[in-house]
Amino acid sequence: MAPDTFKQTLTALCNRRPFRAFTVELDDGTRLEIDQPHAVLTRNNVAVFLPPNAKPIWFDHMNVIRILDDRLDADRADAA
């Protein structure tokens, strides 16, 4: 993912109100289900996901395959 797209997308999704869950899909197949607005911290082109009761997961723009807006994608599936 392009560095600017990475930061802008994560920031926009974490800051939207009301907050809605989204998913970050990594190049190793890992899917990070972001369900809290402060569960992801970003700086430059690096992010850390802080899941409840688990170790932090670090990732950067080069590891991200795509970022999915869960609600928007669910609405599209329902409409199809």
PDB file with one MODEL, atoms N, CA, C and O in Angstrom:
MODEL        1
ATOM      1  N   MET A   1       0.857  -1.167   0.000  1.00  0.00           N
ATOM      2  CA  MET A   1       0.000   0.000   0.000  1.00  0.00           C
ATOM      3  C   MET A   1       0.904   1.231   0.000  1.00  0.00           C
ATOM      4  O   MET A   1       1.944   1.240   0.658  1.00  0.00           O
ATOM      5  N   ALA A   2       0.514   2.253  -0.724  1.00  0.00           N
ATOM      6  CA  ALA A   2       1.300   3.489  -0.770  1.00  0.00           C
ATOM      7  C   ALA A   2       1.373   4.119   0.622  1.00  0.00           C
ATOM      8  O   ALA A   2       0.387   4.108   1.358  1.00  0.00           O
ATOM      9  N   PRO A   3       2.540   4.669   0.988  1.00  0.00           N
ATOM     10  CA  PRO A   3       2.701   5.242   2.332  1.00  0.00           C
ATOM     11  C   PRO A   3       1.645   6.291   2.686  1.00  0.00           C
ATOM     12  O   PRO A   3       1.105   6.272   3.792  1.00  0.00           O
ATOM     13  N   ASP A   4       1.348   7.197   1.768  1.00  0.00           N
ATOM     14  CA  ASP A   4       0.362   8.246   2.064  1.00  0.00           C
ATOM     15  C   ASP A   4      -1.037   7.663   2.252  1.00  0.00           C
ATOM     16  O   ASP A   4      -1.777   8.086   3.140  1.00  0.00           O
ATOM     17  N   THR A   5      -1.391   6.700   1.420  1.00  0.00           N
ATOM     18  CA  THR A   5      -2.696   6.048   1.536  1.00  0.00           C
ATOM     19  C   THR A   5      -2.817   5.318   2.865  1.00  0.00           C
ATOM     20  O   THR A   5      -3.860   5.372   3.515  1.00  0.00           O
ATOM     21  N   PHE A   6      -1.749   4.635   3.268  1.00  0.00           N
ATOM     22  CA  PHE A   6      -1.706   3.894   4.533  1.00  0.00           C
ATOM     23  C   PHE A   6      -2.043   4.805   5.702  1.00  0.00           C
ATOM     24  O   PHE A   6      -2.974   4.533   6.460  1.00  0.00           O
ATOM     25  N   LYS A   7      -1.293   5.878   5.845  1.00  0.00           N
ATOM     26  CA  LYS A   7      -1.486   6.777   6.988  1.00  0.00           C
ATOM     27  C   LYS A   7      -2.842   7.475   6.930  1.00  0.00           C
ATOM     28  O   LYS A   7      -3.548   7.534   7.937  1.00  0.00           O
ATOM     29  N   GLN A   8      -3.210   7.999   5.775  1.00  0.00           N
ATOM     30  CA  GLN A   8      -4.479   8.722   5.644  1.00  0.00           C
ATOM     31  C   GLN A   8      -5.678   7.817   5.917  1.00  0.00           C
ATOM     32  O   GLN A   8      -6.627   8.226   6.587  1.00  0.00           O
ATOM     33  N   THR A   9      -5.637   6.600   5.406  1.00  0.00           N
ATOM     34  CA  THR A   9      -6.759   5.678   5.594  1.00  0.00           C
ATOM     35  C   THR A   9      -6.899   5.264   7.047  1.00  0.00           C
ATOM     36  O   THR A   9      -7.998   5.300   7.600  1.00  0.00           O
ATOM     37  N   LEU A  10      -5.783   4.864   7.679  1.00  0.00           N
ATOM     38  CA  LEU A  10      -5.847   4.475   9.093  1.00  0.00           C
ATOM     39  C   LEU A  10      -6.325   5.629   9.964  1.00  0.00           C
ATOM     40  O   LEU A  10      -7.164   5.441  10.844  1.00  0.00           O
ATOM     41  N   THR A  11      -5.796   6.813   9.722  1.00  0.00           N
ATOM     42  CA  THR A  11      -6.187   7.977  10.518  1.00  0.00           C
ATOM     43  C   THR A  11      -7.671   8.282  10.347  1.00  0.00           C
ATOM     44  O   THR A  11      -8.377   8.516  11.328  1.00  0.00           O
ATOM     45  N   ALA A  12      -8.142   8.281   9.113  1.00  0.00           N
ATOM     46  CA  ALA A  12      -9.557   8.575   8.853  1.00  0.00           C
ATOM     47  C   ALA A  12     -10.477   7.546   9.504  1.00  0.00           C
ATOM     48  O   ALA A  12     -11.485   7.912  10.108  1.00  0.00           O
ATOM     49  N   LEU A  13     -10.140   6.269   9.388  1.00  0.00           N
ATOM     50  CA  LEU A  13     -10.998   5.232   9.961  1.00  0.00           C
ATOM     51  C   LEU A  13     -10.990   5.262  11.488  1.00  0.00           C
ATOM     52  O   LEU A  13     -12.023   5.026  12.114  1.00  0.00           O
ATOM     53  N   CYS A  14      -9.853   5.544  12.083  1.00  0.00           N
ATOM     54  CA  CYS A  14      -9.780   5.598  13.552  1.00  0.00           C
ATOM     55  C   CYS A  14     -10.464   6.837  14.124  1.00  0.00           C
ATOM     56  O   CYS A  14     -10.950   6.811  15.254  1.00  0.00           O
ATOM     57  N   ASN A  15     -10.504   7.916  13.352  1.00  0.00           N
ATOM     58  CA  ASN A  15     -11.054   9.180  13.854  1.00  0.00           C
ATOM     59  C   ASN A  15     -12.519   9.415  13.505  1.00  0.00           C
ATOM     60  O   ASN A  15     -13.103  10.386  13.987  1.00  0.00           O
ATOM     61  N   ARG A  16     -13.121   8.582  12.703  1.00  0.00           N
ATOM     62  CA  ARG A  16     -14.513   8.847  12.315  1.00  0.00           C
ATOM     63  C   ARG A  16     -15.449   8.645  13.509  1.00  0.00           C
ATOM     64  O   ARG A  16     -15.218   7.807  14.380  1.00  0.00           O
ATOM     65  N   ARG A  17     -16.496   9.436  13.509  1.00  0.00           N
ATOM     66  CA  ARG A  17     -17.484   9.370  14.587  1.00  0.00           C
ATOM     67  C   ARG A  17     -18.860   9.256  13.968  1.00  0.00           C
ATOM     68  O   ARG A  17     -19.200  10.067  13.106  1.00  0.00           O
ATOM     69  N   PRO A  18     -19.655   8.305  14.360  1.00  0.00           N
ATOM     70  CA  PRO A  18     -19.290   7.299  15.343  1.00  0.00           C
ATOM     71  C   PRO A  18     -18.275   6.325  14.754  1.00  0.00           C
ATOM     72  O   PRO A  18     -18.254   6.081  13.548  1.00  0.00           O
ATOM     73  N   PHE A  19     -17.447   5.783  15.616  1.00  0.00           N
ATOM     74  CA  PHE A  19     -16.444   4.818  15.181  1.00  0.00           C
ATOM     75  C   PHE A  19     -17.139   3.546  14.713  1.00  0.00           C
ATOM     76  O   PHE A  19     -18.126   3.106  15.303  1.00  0.00           O
ATOM     77  N   ARG A  20     -16.604   2.961  13.638  1.00  0.00           N
ATOM     78  CA  ARG A  20     -17.078   1.663  13.147  1.00  0.00           C
ATOM     79  C   ARG A  20     -15.862   0.766  12.936  1.00  0.00           C
ATOM     80  O   ARG A  20     -14.805   1.227  12.507  1.00  0.00           O
ATOM     81  N   ALA A  21     -16.022  -0.502  13.239  1.00  0.00           N
ATOM     82  CA  ALA A  21     -14.929  -1.464  13.104  1.00  0.00           C
ATOM     83  C   ALA A  21     -14.446  -1.553  11.657  1.00  0.00           C
ATOM     84  O   ALA A  21     -15.207  -1.340  10.712  1.00  0.00           O
ATOM     85  N   PHE A  22     -13.165  -1.873  11.512  1.00  0.00           N
ATOM     86  CA  PHE A  22     -12.587  -2.118  10.199  1.00  0.00           C
ATOM     87  C   PHE A  22     -11.514  -3.188  10.329  1.00  0.00           C
ATOM     88  O   PHE A  22     -11.101  -3.531  11.437  1.00  0.00           O
ATOM     89  N   THR A  23     -11.065  -3.711   9.199  1.00  0.00           N
ATOM     90  CA  THR A  23     -10.102  -4.806   9.181  1.00  0.00           C
ATOM     91  C   THR A  23      -8.892  -4.419   8.348  1.00  0.00           C
ATOM     92  O   THR A  23      -9.022  -3.853   7.263  1.00  0.00           O
ATOM     93  N   VAL A  24      -7.715  -4.732   8.870  1.00  0.00           N
ATOM     94  CA  VAL A  24      -6.470  -4.554   8.129  1.00  0.00           C
ATOM     95  C   VAL A  24      -5.985  -5.946   7.744  1.00  0.00           C
ATOM     96  O   VAL A  24      -5.775  -6.797   8.609  1.00  0.00           O
ATOM     97  N   GLU A  25      -5.809  -6.177   6.451  1.00  0.00           N
ATOM     98  CA  GLU A  25      -5.327  -7.473   5.977  1.00  0.00           C
ATOM     99  C   GLU A  25      -3.853  -7.356   5.614  1.00  0.00           C
ATOM    100  O   GLU A  25      -3.469  -6.530   4.785  1.00  0.00           O
ATOM    101  N   LEU A  26      -3.029  -8.197   6.247  1.00  0.00           N
ATOM    102  CA  LEU A  26      -1.585  -8.165   6.031  1.00  0.00           C
ATOM    103  C   LEU A  26      -1.158  -9.181   4.974  1.00  0.00           C
ATOM    104  O   LEU A  26      -1.907 -10.098   4.636  1.00  0.00           O
ATOM    105  N   ASP A  27       0.051  -9.002   4.462  1.00  0.00           N
ATOM    106  CA  ASP A  27       0.546  -9.850   3.379  1.00  0.00           C
ATOM    107  C   ASP A  27       0.777 -11.304   3.776  1.00  0.00           C
ATOM    108  O   ASP A  27       0.934 -12.155   2.900  1.00  0.00           O
ATOM    109  N   ASP A  28       0.802 -11.612   5.071  1.00  0.00           N
ATOM    110  CA  ASP A  28       0.951 -13.005   5.507  1.00  0.00           C
ATOM    111  C   ASP A  28      -0.405 -13.673   5.769  1.00  0.00           C
ATOM    112  O   ASP A  28      -0.462 -14.798   6.265  1.00  0.00           O
ATOM    113  N   GLY A  29      -1.488 -12.973   5.435  1.00  0.00           N
ATOM    114  CA  GLY A  29      -2.830 -13.507   5.629  1.00  0.00           C
ATOM    115  C   GLY A  29      -3.482 -13.115   6.942  1.00  0.00           C
ATOM    116  O   GLY A  29      -4.668 -13.376   7.144  1.00  0.00           O
ATOM    117  N   THR A  30      -2.729 -12.493   7.838  1.00  0.00           N
ATOM    118  CA  THR A  30      -3.275 -12.045   9.116  1.00  0.00           C
ATOM    119  C   THR A  30      -4.320 -10.969   8.879  1.00  0.00           C
ATOM    120  O   THR A  30      -4.128 -10.068   8.063  1.00  0.00           O
ATOM    121  N   ARG A  31      -5.427 -11.074   9.600  1.00  0.00           N
ATOM    122  CA  ARG A  31      -6.484 -10.056   9.533  1.00  0.00           C
ATOM    123  C   ARG A  31      -6.621  -9.442  10.914  1.00  0.00           C
ATOM    124  O   ARG A  31      -6.948 -10.128  11.883  1.00  0.00           O
ATOM    125  N   LEU A  32      -6.371  -8.163  10.995  1.00  0.00           N
ATOM    126  CA  LEU A  32      -6.473  -7.433  12.254  1.00  0.00           C
ATOM    127  C   LEU A  32      -7.845  -6.782  12.314  1.00  0.00           C
ATOM    128  O   LEU A  32      -8.149  -5.886  11.526  1.00  0.00           O
ATOM    129  N   GLU A  33      -8.668  -7.230  13.243  1.00  0.00           N
ATOM    130  CA  GLU A  33     -10.023  -6.706  13.405  1.00  0.00           C
ATOM    131  C   GLU A  33      -9.957  -5.531  14.379  1.00  0.00           C
ATOM    132  O   GLU A  33      -9.856  -5.729  15.590  1.00  0.00           O
ATOM    133  N   ILE A  34     -10.013  -4.333  13.857  1.00  0.00           N
ATOM    134  CA  ILE A  34      -9.898  -3.123  14.665  1.00  0.00           C
ATOM    135  C   ILE A  34     -11.296  -2.735  15.128  1.00  0.00           C
ATOM    136  O   ILE A  34     -12.111  -2.259  14.337  1.00  0.00           O
ATOM    137  N   ASP A  35     -11.567  -2.943  16.420  1.00  0.00           N
ATOM    138  CA  ASP A  35     -12.916  -2.690  16.923  1.00  0.00           C
ATOM    139  C   ASP A  35     -12.978  -1.561  17.949  1.00  0.00           C
ATOM    140  O   ASP A  35     -14.033  -1.311  18.534  1.00  0.00           O
ATOM    141  N   GLN A  36     -11.863  -0.884  18.169  1.00  0.00           N
ATOM    142  CA  GLN A  36     -11.809   0.261  19.077  1.00  0.00           C
ATOM    143  C   GLN A  36     -10.985   1.362  18.415  1.00  0.00           C
ATOM    144  O   GLN A  36      -9.965   1.061  17.796  1.00  0.00           O
ATOM    145  N   PRO A  37     -11.386   2.607  18.523  1.00  0.00           N
ATOM    146  CA  PRO A  37     -10.685   3.687  17.823  1.00  0.00           C
ATOM    147  C   PRO A  37      -9.246   3.900  18.276  1.00  0.00           C
ATOM    148  O   PRO A  37      -8.426   4.390  17.499  1.00  0.00           O
ATOM    149  N   HIS A  38      -8.926   3.548  19.501  1.00  0.00           N
ATOM    150  CA  HIS A  38      -7.565   3.776  19.998  1.00  0.00           C
ATOM    151  C   HIS A  38      -6.739   2.496  20.022  1.00  0.00           C
ATOM    152  O   HIS A  38      -5.704   2.440  20.686  1.00  0.00           O
ATOM    153  N   ALA A  39      -7.185   1.474  19.309  1.00  0.00           N
ATOM    154  CA  ALA A  39      -6.459   0.204  19.259  1.00  0.00           C
ATOM    155  C   ALA A  39      -5.303   0.237  18.266  1.00  0.00           C
ATOM    156  O   ALA A  39      -4.476  -0.675  18.252  1.00  0.00           O
ATOM    157  N   VAL A  40      -5.235   1.276  17.434  1.00  0.00           N
ATOM    158  CA  VAL A  40      -4.155   1.420  16.458  1.00  0.00           C
ATOM    159  C   VAL A  40      -3.481   2.766  16.665  1.00  0.00           C
ATOM    160  O   VAL A  40      -4.135   3.805  16.752  1.00  0.00           O
ATOM    161  N   LEU A  41      -2.165   2.721  16.742  1.00  0.00           N
ATOM    162  CA  LEU A  41      -1.367   3.939  16.835  1.00  0.00           C
ATOM    163  C   LEU A  41      -0.485   4.006  15.598  1.00  0.00           C
ATOM    164  O   LEU A  41       0.087   2.996  15.188  1.00  0.00           O
ATOM    165  N   THR A  42      -0.370   5.191  15.000  1.00  0.00           N
ATOM    166  CA  THR A  42       0.472   5.336  13.815  1.00  0.00           C
ATOM    167  C   THR A  42       1.495   6.439  14.022  1.00  0.00           C
ATOM    168  O   THR A  42       1.261   7.419  14.730  1.00  0.00           O
ATOM    169  N   ARG A  43       2.624   6.245  13.386  1.00  0.00           N
ATOM    170  CA  ARG A  43       3.663   7.274  13.352  1.00  0.00           C
ATOM    171  C   ARG A  43       4.431   7.059  12.064  1.00  0.00           C
ATOM    172  O   ARG A  43       4.924   5.966  11.786  1.00  0.00           O
ATOM    173  N   ASN A  44       4.523   8.128  11.281  1.00  0.00           N
ATOM    174  CA  ASN A  44       5.125   8.027   9.956  1.00  0.00           C
ATOM    175  C   ASN A  44       4.411   6.917   9.194  1.00  0.00           C
ATOM    176  O   ASN A  44       3.193   6.985   9.026  1.00  0.00           O
ATOM    177  N   ASN A  45       5.118   5.911   8.733  1.00  0.00           N
ATOM    178  CA  ASN A  45       4.478   4.838   7.966  1.00  0.00           C
ATOM    179  C   ASN A  45       4.488   3.511   8.711  1.00  0.00           C
ATOM    180  O   ASN A  45       4.510   2.443   8.099  1.00  0.00           O
ATOM    181  N   VAL A  46       4.470   3.588  10.041  1.00  0.00           N
ATOM    182  CA  VAL A  46       4.448   2.399  10.887  1.00  0.00           C
ATOM    183  C   VAL A  46       3.243   2.492  11.809  1.00  0.00           C
ATOM    184  O   VAL A  46       2.877   3.575  12.265  1.00  0.00           O
ATOM    185  N   ALA A  47       2.627   1.338  12.079  1.00  0.00           N
ATOM    186  CA  ALA A  47       1.483   1.295  12.993  1.00  0.00           C
ATOM    187  C   ALA A  47       1.656   0.134  13.956  1.00  0.00           C
ATOM    188  O   ALA A  47       2.361  -0.835  13.674  1.00  0.00           O
ATOM    189  N   VAL A  48       1.001   0.255  15.091  1.00  0.00           N
ATOM    190  CA  VAL A  48       0.952  -0.845  16.046  1.00  0.00           C
ATOM    191  C   VAL A  48      -0.506  -1.048  16.443  1.00  0.00           C
ATOM    192  O   VAL A  48      -1.213  -0.100  16.786  1.00  0.00           O
ATOM    193  N   PHE A  49      -0.937  -2.303  16.388  1.00  0.00           N
ATOM    194  CA  PHE A  49      -2.284  -2.688  16.795  1.00  0.00           C
ATOM    195  C   PHE A  49      -2.176  -3.270  18.191  1.00  0.00           C
ATOM    196  O   PHE A  49      -1.365  -4.162  18.438  1.00  0.00           O
ATOM    197  N   LEU A  50      -2.992  -2.767  19.103  1.00  0.00           N
ATOM    198  CA  LEU A  50      -2.991  -3.208  20.493  1.00  0.00           C
ATOM    199  C   LEU A  50      -4.265  -4.000  20.774  1.00  0.00           C
ATOM    200  O   LEU A  50      -5.254  -3.444  21.253  1.00  0.00           O
ATOM    201  N   PRO A  51      -4.240  -5.306  20.473  1.00  0.00           N
ATOM    202  CA  PRO A  51      -5.437  -6.118  20.714  1.00  0.00           C
ATOM    203  C   PRO A  51      -5.628  -6.365  22.202  1.00  0.00           C
ATOM    204  O   PRO A  51      -4.655  -6.377  22.957  1.00  0.00           O
ATOM    205  N   PRO A  52      -6.866  -6.563  22.631  1.00  0.00           N
ATOM    206  CA  PRO A  52      -7.099  -6.843  24.050  1.00  0.00           C
ATOM    207  C   PRO A  52      -6.472  -8.183  24.439  1.00  0.00           C
ATOM    208  O   PRO A  52      -6.608  -9.181  23.731  1.00  0.00           O
ATOM    209  N   ASN A  53      -5.796  -8.178  25.562  1.00  0.00           N
ATOM    210  CA  ASN A  53      -5.226  -9.412  26.128  1.00  0.00           C
ATOM    211  C   ASN A  53      -4.266 -10.144  25.198  1.00  0.00           C
ATOM    212  O   ASN A  53      -4.193 -11.372  25.234  1.00  0.00           O
ATOM    213  N   ALA A  54      -3.534  -9.415  24.373  1.00  0.00           N
ATOM    214  CA  ALA A  54      -2.567 -10.046  23.469  1.00  0.00           C
ATOM    215  C   ALA A  54      -1.387  -9.104  23.254  1.00  0.00           C
ATOM    216  O   ALA A  54      -1.421  -7.940  23.651  1.00  0.00           O
ATOM    217  N   LYS A  55      -0.360  -9.625  22.627  1.00  0.00           N
ATOM    218  CA  LYS A  55       0.830  -8.823  22.353  1.00  0.00           C
ATOM    219  C   LYS A  55       0.559  -7.841  21.217  1.00  0.00           C
ATOM    220  O   LYS A  55      -0.222  -8.139  20.312  1.00  0.00           O
ATOM    221  N   PRO A  56       1.197  -6.674  21.259  1.00  0.00           N
ATOM    222  CA  PRO A  56       1.054  -5.702  20.169  1.00  0.00           C
ATOM    223  C   PRO A  56       1.546  -6.288  18.841  1.00  0.00           C
ATOM    224  O   PRO A  56       2.466  -7.105  18.807  1.00  0.00           O
ATOM    225  N   ILE A  57       0.921  -5.859  17.772  1.00  0.00           N
ATOM    226  CA  ILE A  57       1.296  -6.297  16.430  1.00  0.00           C
ATOM    227  C   ILE A  57       1.734  -5.071  15.639  1.00  0.00           C
ATOM    228  O   ILE A  57       0.949  -4.148  15.419  1.00  0.00           O
ATOM    229  N   TRP A  58       2.992  -5.071  15.217  1.00  0.00           N
ATOM    230  CA  TRP A  58       3.551  -3.970  14.439  1.00  0.00           C
ATOM    231  C   TRP A  58       3.388  -4.265  12.956  1.00  0.00           C
ATOM    232  O   TRP A  58       3.553  -5.409  12.531  1.00  0.00           O
ATOM    233  N   PHE A  59       3.065  -3.250  12.166  1.00  0.00           N
ATOM    234  CA  PHE A  59       2.985  -3.408  10.718  1.00  0.00           C
ATOM    235  C   PHE A  59       3.240  -2.062  10.063  1.00  0.00           C
ATOM    236  O   PHE A  59       3.135  -1.015  10.701  1.00  0.00           O
ATOM    237  N   ASP A  60       3.576  -2.105   8.787  1.00  0.00           N
ATOM    238  CA  ASP A  60       3.802  -0.862   8.053  1.00  0.00           C
ATOM    239  C   ASP A  60       3.112  -0.938   6.695  1.00  0.00           C
ATOM    240  O   ASP A  60       2.464  -1.932   6.368  1.00  0.00           O
ATOM    241  N   HIS A  61       3.259   0.118   5.920  1.00  0.00           N
ATOM    242  CA  HIS A  61       2.539   0.204   4.648  1.00  0.00           C
ATOM    243  C   HIS A  61       2.905  -0.930   3.698  1.00  0.00           C
ATOM    244  O   HIS A  61       2.089  -1.316   2.861  1.00  0.00           O
ATOM    245  N   MET A  62       4.111  -1.468   3.811  1.00  0.00           N
ATOM    246  CA  MET A  62       4.527  -2.541   2.909  1.00  0.00           C
ATOM    247  C   MET A  62       3.891  -3.885   3.265  1.00  0.00           C
ATOM    248  O   MET A  62       3.823  -4.770   2.413  1.00  0.00           O
ATOM    249  N   ASN A  63       3.421  -4.057   4.511  1.00  0.00           N
ATOM    250  CA  ASN A  63       2.787  -5.306   4.943  1.00  0.00           C
ATOM    251  C   ASN A  63       1.295  -5.351   4.647  1.00  0.00           C
ATOM    252  O   ASN A  63       0.694  -6.424   4.702  1.00  0.00           O
ATOM    253  N   VAL A  64       0.690  -4.223   4.338  1.00  0.00           N
ATOM    254  CA  VAL A  64      -0.769  -4.154   4.201  1.00  0.00           C
ATOM    255  C   VAL A  64      -1.201  -4.459   2.768  1.00  0.00           C
ATOM    256  O   VAL A  64      -0.772  -3.804   1.818  1.00  0.00           O
ATOM    257  N   ILE A  65      -2.055  -5.464   2.639  1.00  0.00           N
ATOM    258  CA  ILE A  65      -2.646  -5.799   1.344  1.00  0.00           C
ATOM    259  C   ILE A  65      -3.835  -4.880   1.075  1.00  0.00           C
ATOM    260  O   ILE A  65      -3.979  -4.324  -0.014  1.00  0.00           O
ATOM    261  N   ARG A  66      -4.685  -4.735   2.097  1.00  0.00           N
ATOM    262  CA  ARG A  66      -5.849  -3.856   1.964  1.00  0.00           C
ATOM    263  C   ARG A  66      -6.422  -3.547   3.341  1.00  0.00           C
ATOM    264  O   ARG A  66      -6.157  -4.243   4.321  1.00  0.00           O
ATOM    265  N   ILE A  67      -7.209  -2.491   3.380  1.00  0.00           N
ATOM    266  CA  ILE A  67      -7.931  -2.105   4.588  1.00  0.00           C
ATOM    267  C   ILE A  67      -9.408  -2.126   4.229  1.00  0.00           C
ATOM    268  O   ILE A  67      -9.848  -1.461   3.291  1.00  0.00           O
ATOM    269  N   LEU A  68     -10.165  -2.904   4.994  1.00  0.00           N
ATOM    270  CA  LEU A  68     -11.579  -3.107   4.697  1.00  0.00           C
ATOM    271  C   LEU A  68     -12.451  -2.374   5.699  1.00  0.00           C
ATOM    272  O   LEU A  68     -12.264  -2.497   6.909  1.00  0.00           O
ATOM    273  N   ASP A  69     -13.395  -1.621   5.193  1.00  0.00           N
ATOM    274  CA  ASP A  69     -14.394  -0.969   6.034  1.00  0.00           C
ATOM    275  C   ASP A  69     -15.500  -1.997   6.246  1.00  0.00           C
ATOM    276  O   ASP A  69     -16.348  -2.178   5.373  1.00  0.00           O
ATOM    277  N   ASP A  70     -15.501  -2.673   7.396  1.00  0.00           N
ATOM    278  CA  ASP A  70     -16.388  -3.808   7.637  1.00  0.00           C
ATOM    279  C   ASP A  70     -17.854  -3.493   7.380  1.00  0.00           C
ATOM    280  O   ASP A  70     -18.547  -4.283   6.739  1.00  0.00           O
ATOM    281  N   ARG A  71     -18.327  -2.384   7.854  1.00  0.00           N
ATOM    282  CA  ARG A  71     -19.750  -2.049   7.699  1.00  0.00           C
ATOM    283  C   ARG A  71     -20.087  -1.781   6.235  1.00  0.00           C
ATOM    284  O   ARG A  71     -21.102  -2.256   5.725  1.00  0.00           O
ATOM    285  N   LEU A  72     -19.230  -1.019   5.568  1.00  0.00           N
ATOM    286  CA  LEU A  72     -19.463  -0.706   4.166  1.00  0.00           C
ATOM    287  C   LEU A  72     -19.451  -1.980   3.329  1.00  0.00           C
ATOM    288  O   LEU A  72     -20.299  -2.160   2.455  1.00  0.00           O
ATOM    289  N   ASP A  73     -18.490  -2.866   3.595  1.00  0.00           N
ATOM    290  CA  ASP A  73     -18.415  -4.117   2.854  1.00  0.00           C
ATOM    291  C   ASP A  73     -19.620  -5.009   3.144  1.00  0.00           C
ATOM    292  O   ASP A  73     -20.114  -5.680   2.238  1.00  0.00           O
ATOM    293  N   ALA A  74     -20.101  -5.031   4.384  1.00  0.00           N
ATOM    294  CA  ALA A  74     -21.284  -5.822   4.737  1.00  0.00           C
ATOM    295  C   ALA A  74     -22.518  -5.270   4.030  1.00  0.00           C
ATOM    296  O   ALA A  74     -23.348  -6.033   3.536  1.00  0.00           O
ATOM    297  N   ASP A  75     -22.639  -3.938   3.982  1.00  0.00           N
ATOM    298  CA  ASP A  75     -23.773  -3.318   3.298  1.00  0.00           C
ATOM    299  C   ASP A  75     -23.761  -3.664   1.809  1.00  0.00           C
ATOM    300  O   ASP A  75     -24.813  -3.921   1.223  1.00  0.00           O
ATOM    301  N   ARG A  76     -22.585  -3.673   1.201  1.00  0.00           N
ATOM    302  CA  ARG A  76     -22.473  -4.020  -0.217  1.00  0.00           C
ATOM    303  C   ARG A  76     -22.881  -5.469  -0.450  1.00  0.00           C
ATOM    304  O   ARG A  76     -23.562  -5.775  -1.429  1.00  0.00           O
ATOM    305  N   ALA A  77     -22.468  -6.359   0.445  1.00  0.00           N
ATOM    306  CA  ALA A  77     -22.814  -7.777   0.310  1.00  0.00           C
ATOM    307  C   ALA A  77     -24.319  -7.974   0.446  1.00  0.00           C
ATOM    308  O   ALA A  77     -24.908  -8.778  -0.277  1.00  0.00           O
ATOM    309  N   ASP A  78     -24.943  -7.245   1.369  1.00  0.00           N
ATOM    310  CA  ASP A  78     -26.393  -7.350   1.557  1.00  0.00           C
ATOM    311  C   ASP A  78     -27.148  -6.851   0.329  1.00  0.00           C
ATOM    312  O   ASP A  78     -28.206  -7.381  -0.011  1.00  0.00           O
ATOM    313  N   ALA A  79     -26.608  -5.837  -0.333  1.00  0.00           N
ATOM    314  CA  ALA A  79     -27.271  -5.252  -1.490  1.00  0.00           C
ATOM    315  C   ALA A  79     -27.150  -6.138  -2.730  1.00  0.00           C
ATOM    316  O   ALA A  79     -27.958  -6.029  -3.652  1.00  0.00           O
ATOM    317  N   ALA A  80     -26.156  -7.003  -2.755  1.00  0.00           N
ATOM    318  CA  ALA A  80     -25.913  -7.845  -3.947  1.00  0.00           C
ATOM    319  C   ALA A  80     -26.882  -8.999  -4.048  1.00  0.00           C
ATOM    320  O   ALA A  80     -26.804  -9.789  -4.989  1.00  0.00           O
TER     321      ALA A  80
ENDMDL
END
